[in-house]
Amino acid sequence: MIRHRYGDRYLHNGALEIGFRGLELSEDLLLIGHFIFDFIFTMYVFIKISSLNWKSNFDK
């Protein structure tokens, strides 16, 4: 935050104001998106590893 030198606690500028409700919503969406990406990426890795192991069993 930018402090105002004449005693105001914070500099009042509409361009710098952030709505906290919108910020909380975006943080929630970011967290949900992270978990979805993590789940899909983990499943992709397990499927790739299992398919490699499955193919290597037939090469013997």
Beta strands, then each sheet from edge to edge (+ up, - down):
end
